Amino acid sequence: MSRQAVKKATNFTTLVLIGALIIFSIYGYQKGIFTNRDQLELFIRQSSFWGPLLFIVIQIAQVVIAVIPGGLTCLAGVVFFGPWYGFLYSAVGILIGSCINFYLARRYGEKFIRLFVNDETYEKTRKKFLTGKKFDVVFTAAILLPGAPDDVLCMLAGLTDMSWRKFLTILFLGRPVTIVVYSLGGAMLPLLLR
């Protein structure tokens, strides 16, 4: 297979995956899956075997398309699957989504990011994190902090000269920390509500 054919196949696959995520996100929003906890729970429970896979796809979609806050979906994972599996499924989806963001930003540049991030958020995050010389350090710290704009930062990292190896190392060591915080928060929520 020639390099040109691989490039075309990659572009086609990327477009199909983005299209599928957008269609799923629109469907989920219209059916109330992303806006109503009961609808999301019903959707996942009716999916039986496919429930974990669908939840992972929801996590990927919330990272790439930013349909709903990641903290909420992590909490939903704990409610539907328990603390351990909720964390695991959330981590898989969020890590895949973060890698997709990094790849797409690296491949398509700033124009891609602006499709999914409003101008104000993009400019504010870019000025705050991308203008310094120590982006790697700032990126690592932000990935470790719950509430940081992780998804946008993964896209911005794609605009830098950060290697895939460094990105994956930071991501796989740091991102699970925030997922654990959200998952533990979800596990503790029933105890706090008693």
C-alpha positions as CSV (number, residue, x, y, z in Angstrom):
1,M,0.0,0.0,0.0
2,S,1.4,3.4,-1.0
3,R,1.9,6.2,1.4
4,Q,-0.8,8.2,-0.4
5,A,-3.2,5.3,0.0
6,V,-2.5,5.0,3.7
7,K,-3.0,8.8,4.1
8,K,-6.4,8.6,2.3
9,A,-7.4,5.6,4.4
10,T,-6.4,7.4,7.5
11,N,-8.4,10.5,6.5
12,F,-11.4,8.5,5.6
13,T,-11.3,6.5,8.8
14,T,-10.9,9.7,10.8
15,L,-13.9,11.3,9.1
16,V,-16.1,8.2,9.6
17,L,-15.2,8.0,13.3
18,I,-15.9,11.7,13.8
19,G,-19.1,11.4,11.9
20,A,-20.2,8.4,14.0
21,L,-19.4,10.2,17.2
22,I,-21.3,13.2,16.1
23,I,-24.3,11.1,15.0
24,F,-24.2,9.2,18.3
25,S,-24.0,12.5,20.2
26,I,-26.9,14.0,18.4
27,Y,-28.9,10.8,18.9
28,G,-28.0,10.7,22.6
29,Y,-28.9,14.3,23.1
30,Q,-32.3,14.0,21.3
31,K,-33.2,10.8,23.3
32,G,-32.2,12.5,26.6
33,I,-29.3,10.1,27.2
34,F,-26.9,13.0,27.8
35,T,-29.4,15.2,29.6
36,N,-31.4,12.8,31.8
37,R,-29.7,10.4,34.2
38,D,-32.7,8.0,34.1
39,Q,-32.6,7.9,30.3
40,L,-28.8,7.2,30.4
41,E,-29.2,4.5,33.0
42,L,-32.1,2.9,31.0
43,F,-30.1,3.1,27.8
44,I,-27.0,1.4,29.4
45,R,-29.1,-1.3,31.3
46,Q,-31.0,-2.2,28.1
47,S,-27.7,-2.7,26.4
48,S,-26.7,-5.6,28.7
49,F,-23.5,-7.0,27.2
50,W,-23.0,-3.9,25.1
51,G,-23.5,-1.6,28.1
52,P,-19.8,-1.2,28.9
53,L,-18.8,-0.8,25.3
54,L,-21.5,1.9,24.8
55,F,-20.4,3.6,28.0
56,I,-16.8,3.7,26.7
57,V,-18.1,5.2,23.4
58,I,-20.0,7.8,25.4
59,Q,-16.8,8.6,27.3
60,I,-14.9,9.0,24.0
61,A,-17.6,11.2,22.6
62,Q,-17.7,13.4,25.7
63,V,-13.9,13.9,25.3
64,V,-13.8,14.5,21.6
65,I,-17.0,16.4,21.1
66,A,-17.4,17.7,24.6
67,V,-21.1,16.9,24.9
68,I,-21.2,16.6,28.6
69,P,-18.7,17.2,31.5
70,G,-16.4,14.3,32.1
71,G,-16.9,14.5,35.8
72,L,-20.6,13.6,35.4
73,T,-19.9,10.7,33.1
74,C,-17.3,9.3,35.6
75,L,-19.9,9.6,38.3
76,A,-22.4,7.8,36.1
77,G,-19.9,5.0,35.5
78,V,-19.6,4.4,39.2
79,V,-23.4,4.4,39.6
80,F,-24.0,2.0,36.8
81,F,-21.0,-0.3,37.0
82,G,-19.6,0.1,40.5
83,P,-16.3,1.9,41.6
84,W,-13.8,-0.5,40.0
85,Y,-15.5,-1.1,36.6
86,G,-16.8,2.5,36.5
87,F,-13.2,3.7,36.8
88,L,-11.9,1.2,34.3
89,Y,-14.5,1.9,31.6
90,S,-14.1,5.7,32.2
91,A,-10.4,5.5,31.9
92,V,-10.4,3.5,28.7
93,G,-12.9,5.9,27.0
94,I,-11.2,9.1,28.3
95,L,-7.7,7.9,27.4
96,I,-8.8,6.9,23.9
97,G,-10.7,10.2,23.4
98,S,-7.6,12.1,24.6
99,C,-5.4,10.3,22.1
100,I,-7.9,11.1,19.3
101,N,-7.9,14.8,20.3
102,F,-4.1,14.9,20.2
103,Y,-3.9,13.1,16.9
104,L,-6.6,15.2,15.2
105,A,-5.1,18.5,16.4
106,R,-1.7,17.4,15.2
107,R,-3.1,16.2,11.9
108,Y,-5.5,19.1,11.2
109,G,-4.2,22.0,13.3
110,E,-5.9,24.9,14.9
111,K,-8.9,24.9,12.5
112,F,-9.9,21.5,13.9
113,I,-9.7,22.6,17.5
114,R,-11.9,25.6,16.7
115,L,-14.6,23.3,15.3
116,F,-15.1,21.9,18.8
117,V,-14.0,24.6,21.2
118,N,-15.5,28.1,21.2
119,D,-13.2,31.0,20.4
120,E,-13.2,32.4,24.0
121,T,-12.3,29.1,25.6
122,Y,-9.6,28.4,23.0
123,E,-7.9,31.8,23.3
124,K,-8.1,31.8,27.1
125,T,-6.6,28.2,27.3
126,R,-4.0,28.9,24.6
127,K,-2.8,32.1,26.2
128,K,-2.7,30.5,29.7
129,F,-1.0,27.3,28.8
130,L,0.6,27.4,25.4
131,T,2.5,30.7,25.5
132,G,5.1,29.5,28.1
133,K,8.3,27.7,27.3
134,K,7.5,24.9,29.8
135,F,4.3,23.6,28.2
136,D,5.2,20.0,29.2
137,V,5.4,20.9,32.9
138,V,2.2,22.9,32.7
139,F,0.5,20.2,30.7
140,T,1.5,17.5,33.3
141,A,0.3,19.6,36.2
142,A,-3.0,20.4,34.5
143,I,-3.6,16.8,33.6
144,L,-3.2,15.9,37.3
145,L,-5.7,18.5,38.5
146,P,-9.4,17.8,38.5
147,G,-11.3,20.5,36.8
148,A,-8.6,21.5,34.4
149,P,-9.6,21.8,30.7
150,D,-7.9,18.4,29.9
151,D,-9.6,17.8,26.6
152,V,-8.6,21.2,25.2
153,L,-5.1,20.8,26.6
154,C,-4.7,17.5,24.8
155,M,-5.7,19.3,21.6
156,L,-3.2,22.1,22.3
157,A,-0.5,19.5,23.0
158,G,-1.1,18.3,19.4
159,L,-0.1,21.7,18.2
160,T,3.3,21.6,20.0
161,D,6.3,19.5,19.1
162,M,5.6,17.1,22.0
163,S,6.3,13.5,21.0
164,W,3.7,10.8,21.1
165,R,5.8,9.0,23.6
166,K,5.9,12.0,26.0
167,F,2.2,12.7,25.5
168,L,1.2,9.1,26.2
169,T,3.5,8.9,29.3
170,I,2.0,12.1,30.8
171,L,-1.5,11.0,29.8
172,F,-1.4,7.5,31.1
173,L,0.3,8.5,34.4
174,G,-1.7,11.6,35.0
175,R,-5.2,11.2,33.6
176,P,-6.2,8.2,35.7
177,V,-5.5,10.3,38.8
178,T,-8.4,12.7,38.0
179,I,-10.6,9.8,37.0
180,V,-10.0,8.2,40.4
181,V,-10.9,11.4,42.1
182,Y,-14.2,11.6,40.2
183,S,-14.8,7.9,40.6
184,L,-14.1,8.0,44.4
185,G,-16.4,11.1,44.6
186,G,-19.1,9.0,42.9
187,A,-18.5,6.1,45.2
188,M,-18.7,8.3,48.3
189,L,-21.8,10.2,47.1
190,P,-24.3,7.6,48.4
191,L,-22.6,7.7,51.9
192,L,-22.7,11.5,52.0
193,L,-26.4,11.6,51.0
194,R,-27.5,9.3,53.9
